[in-house]
């Protein structure tokens, strides 16, 4: 099976020029930095100890920002390398600049390219986030005797079933992990079945704050244009969910004249498709990137820019989280919860089952099994004029998890330095 995987990777590399070109045209790939995915690194490797974090996209990168900031205080760490696979994650990360941190794109998972990457960066420690499992990279990391950590590990029921079908190869890959830190009990059980040798429970790193609330600000023109209007936000929406939110807006507009609905699609490249769908419903739509003013007749404010979600969570007491009406499995609710929003979601939140259960017990999240219930929940939430104060409990949990995780990474690094 490992041989078949390598053949697939070779085929991908052969067709990669065409794939890359299409992705550049769709604005999913950087027109210059795509070379990094072939281990043609665009930045020099500084001297000294370098620790490496890898996360797939925006959510994973944002989850480690507080940890990276803490680790930057360790004088023994000269450089922190962060890699990711998506253009959106690199754009979001730009505003978290620091002298110690470098961002690069993760290389294609072939033996040659991953070896070339490791030979160049020579990490003292490799830390993979969430569900990032890469067979060739893992094998090369272990051959070079680099400690491999799976931080904030998440294995869903669906992904576990895929791995367990190829038990021999999955056990081989997961055995390369030195320590895994599961973010929930479900993952803990799956990691044991996948034969990870050492597992340690700290908690879900996504509970931690990645930006101080006082630093989250939205421009005054937006505040002036939306003054005295009821506002709610639909965030991380997937295909068809925007149209559902448009229908809810039409229903609630009868009860709340002047209602403004903010929609933040999960994938901003869909903005024209989303805009067209909403306009077909007779809704007046303004794109954030257009910089056009929000007028009294504006129904929908469509956010098609990166890294601004928290700004809208801060002003909206009511947030619908997407990926939960479709069968995507839901999106992470912790960011909205930390900013005091009441969160409404559909029935499909299996990706963050334990998080939603905790927030539901705290009366922070509420489930709707159909559009009628969803509309009703938004209606009642809009009647409230204040933030949900129960978010303070979330902040306390996050602070403890962050402190423990920072201490854990520093201790492992200290032991590696002693061995050297």
N, C-alpha and C positions, 0 to 999 in steps of 0.2 A: 504493500500500500504506500509506503514511503517513496518507493521508486515511481509509482504512478503520480504522486504529488509533485515530485521533481520534474517529471515530464510535462505536467500541466504548467508549472512555473516557466519552463523553457519556452513553451508555446506562447505564454503571455508576453515574455520578453521579445520573442520574434515579431509579435503583432503590436508591441508597445508603441512604436512610432505613430501608428494610426490611432491607437487608443489615446495616447497623450494629446495628439492634435485635436481629436474630437472633444476631449475634456477641456483643452485650452479655449476652444471656440464656445463651449458651454459655460466658460468662466468657472470651471471646477478645478483648474490647474494653473499654477503660476507659469507664465510664459518663459521665464528664465530658470527659476529654481527647481523645475521638474527634474533637472539633472541630478539633484541630490538623491533622487530615488534610484539612481544608478551608481550610488556611492561616489559621485563626483562632487565632493564637498565644497561649499562656497565660502567656508570660513576656516581660519587657521586654528589648529588645536593648541591652546595655551599650555604652558608647562605646569607641572604639579598634579595633585590628585583631582581626578574628574569622576563625578558620579552621574549616572545616566538614568533619566526617566523616559519611559515611552507610554503614550496614551493615544488611542485611535483618533479622537476628534475633540470638539469643543468641551463637552461634558467632562471627559477624563482630564483634560488639561486644566480646566478651572478647578477641579477637585484637588489638585496638588499645589495650587498657587500658595495657600497658607503654609504648607509644609516646606516648599521651596524657600519662601521668605525666612522661615525659621532656620533652615539649614545653611542659608547664606551667612548666618552669624557665626558659623563654625569656621574658625581660621584655618583649620586643616584641609578644608575643601576649597580648592582654588577655582574650580569651574563646575558648573552644573549644566549638563547637556540635556535638552528636552527635544524629543522627536515626536512627530505626529504624522498622520497620513492625509489629512484634508487641508484644503486651502483655507477654509473658514477658521480652523483652529489656529493657523499661523497668523491670520488677521486679528483674531481676538487676542492672541498672546502679545501682540505688539505693544499694547498699553501697559504691560507688566514688565517693562524693561528694567534690567539691572546690570551692573558691571560684571557679575559672576555668571550670568546665564546666557546660553547660546541656544537658538532654535534651528533645527534642521528637519528635513522630511525623512521619514523612515524608508530604508531601501527595500526594493523588491526582495522577497524572501527566497533567494537562491543561495546555494553554498558559496559561490564565488563572490557575489555582491555583499553578502553579510560578513564574510571573512574580511573583505577589503574595508568595510565600514569599521569593524572591530580593530583591525590593524592600524587604522588611522587615528581613531579616537581613544583607544586603549583605556576603557573605563575601569575604575577601581571596583565599581559595583553597578549592576544592571537591575533596574526596578521597572517592571512592567505593571501597567494599571488596568484594573477591571478584568476584561475577558480577552486580553491580547495574548494569544498563544501562537507563536510562529516556529514551526518545527526546525527549519534550517538555522535560523538565528539562535534558537535555544541550544542546538547541538554544537554550534561553533562557540557559543559562550562557555559551555561546559568544557570543551576541549582546551580553552584558554584559561580554565580554572578561575573564571570570574564569578563571584557570588551572584546568584540569580534569585530575585525576590518577585513574587506576584502580590502586589499591594492592592488593597481594596477589591480583592478578587470577587468576581461574580460569574457563576455558572448557572444558567437557567435550565429548567427542565428540558426545554427543546434542544439546547446545545449539548446537554449531558447525553441525551438519547443519540445524538449524532456521534459523539465521541465514543460511547460505549459499544456502538456497532463495530468499531475497529479497536477492540479492547487491547490487543497486543501493541499496536502502534501508539495508542493513546497513553497507555501505561509507560511506554518508553519516553514519550515526549514530556509527560507530567513529572516523571522521575527526575528530570533535569532541574526542576525547581527546588532550590535549597530551603526556602521558607515561603509559605503562602499565608496571607492575612485575609480571611474571608470577610465580606461585608455583611453577611447574613447567615442564618442557621442552615438554610437550604444549600447554599454554596459549601458550607463546612462539610455537610454529609456527602455531597458530590465529590469534593476533593479527596475525601477518605477513600471513596470507591475507585477513584482514578489513581490511587496509590501515590499521592504526594507524601513525601517522607516526613516533613515537619510542617505543622499547621499551628498558627497562633492567632487567637481571637482578640482584636482590639476594638473593632466597631467600624461603622461606615464613615469614611473620611469626608463624604459629601455633607455630613452634618456641620462641618466647619465653615466659618465665614471666609470668603475669598476676597472680600472688599468691605471696608468699613462703611456703614450706612451713611455717615456724614459726608463721605466722598462721592456718593451717588447723587448726581444732580442733573436736572433736566432744564433746558433753556427757558427763560422767562416768557418768551413769545408763546410757547406751547401752553404754559400755565394761564396766561392771559386769554388765549383763544378758547380754552376749555373751562373757563371760570363759570361756576354755577351749573355745570352740566354733570349728569350722572355718567360715570365712566366704568366700564369693565373691560377685562383683557382676556383674549383667547391666545394662549401661547403654545409654541411647539406643535402647531397644528399640521396634520397630514392631509392627503388628498380626500376631498369630500367633507372634511370637518369644517372648513371655512364656509362652505355653503350652508351647513347646519347652523353655524353661528350667525350667518346672515339672516336665516329664517327666524332665529331667536330674536335678533335685533328688531326685525319687522314686528314681531309679536309684542315685544316689550316697549317698543316706541309708542304704542297706543297708551300705555300706562305711565311711561316716562318720556314725555315730549322733550326733545333735545338730547336724547340718549346718544352717547358716542361709544362705539365698539372699537377697541384696538385689537388688531389681529397680527400675530407674529408667527409666520409660517416656519416650520422646522427647517425647510430648505428654501432659502431666499431666491434661488434661480427659478422657482415656480411662480414668481410674483405676477407675471403677465397672465398666466393661466388663472390664478386666484382672482386677480382684478376683474378679468372678463366674466368669471362665474358670478361674482358679487354684483357686477353691473347688470347682468341679465336678470337679477332679482329686483332691479330698479333702485339699487342703492348708490349713493354718491360716495365715491372712493377717492382718498388722497394717499399717494405714496409718500412715505417719509423722505426717500431719496430725492423727490421732486422739489423739496423745500417750499412747496406751496402752502399758503396759510390754511388753517382749519376754519371753515366758515360755519355759520349756523346750520346750513343745509347738509353739511358733511355727516355721513352716517358711519363710515368706516375709515379708520386711520390704519393703513397697511404698512407695517414696519418691515422694510426690505434691506435694512442695514445690519451690520454685525456688532455684537458686543454691547447692546443697549437694553437688553431684556430687563435687567434689574431696575433701570430707571422707571419702567412702566409698572413693575411690581410695587415699587415704592409709592406711586400715586394711586394705584388701583387696590381697593379693598377686596375686590372680587376677581378671581382668576380661574378660568377654565384651562385645564392642562390637556393638550392634545395627545394623539397616539393612543387614546383610551376608548374612543368610540370605534375606530378601526381596530384591526387585530394586530396592531404593532406591539402592544404590551405595555403602553404607557410611557410617560417621561418622568424624570426625577422631580418630585414636588418640593424638595428641601429648600431650594433657593427662594421660591415664593413664600414658603412657610416662615423662613427666617426674617422676611421683611413684613410679616404680620398680615399676609393676605389670607382670606378664606378661599380654600381651593375646592373646585368642583371638577369631577372627572367622570368618564364613562366606566363601563364594567371591566374593561380589559387593561389591567395594571399589573400583570404578572411579573414584569421586569423589576418592579419595586414593591412586591407584595408586602414584605415585612415593614417597610417604611410607611406605606399607606395605612397599614393596620395600626401602627403606633400613632400616626397623625389623626386617624379616624377616632381612636379612643380618646384623643385630646380635643376632639371637636374642631379640628383644623381643616380636615378634608371631608367631603360629602360625595357619595356616589349616586349617579343617575343611570338607570338601566334603559332609559328611552329619552327621546327628544322632549317629550312633554314634561318629564320630571326634571330634565336639565334646564329647561326654560323656567320652571317653577323655582328651582334652587337659585338661579341667577336673580330672579325677581326678588325673592326674600332677602338675599344677600345684599342687593342694592339698596334695600330699605335702611340698612345699617350705615351709620356715618363715620364709624371709627374702625381702626385696625383691630385685628384679633390679638389680644395681649398674651395669649398662651404660647406665642412664639419664643418667649423667654426661656422656656424649658428646652427648646431645640438648641438654642445658643449655648446653654450650659452643657448639654451632651456633647456638642461639637467641640467646645473648648477642651474638654477632658480627652476626647479621642485624638485631637491634634497634638496635645502635649505628650501623650503616651507614644504616638507614632514617631514624633520628632526624636524622643529619647531612644526609641528602638533603633532607628536608622543610625543615629550618632554612635550608639554602642557597637553596632555591627561594623561600622567604619573604623572605629577605634581598634577593634580586634583584627581587622584586615591590615591596618597600619603596623600593628605589632608583629604580624606574621611576615611582613615584607622585609 
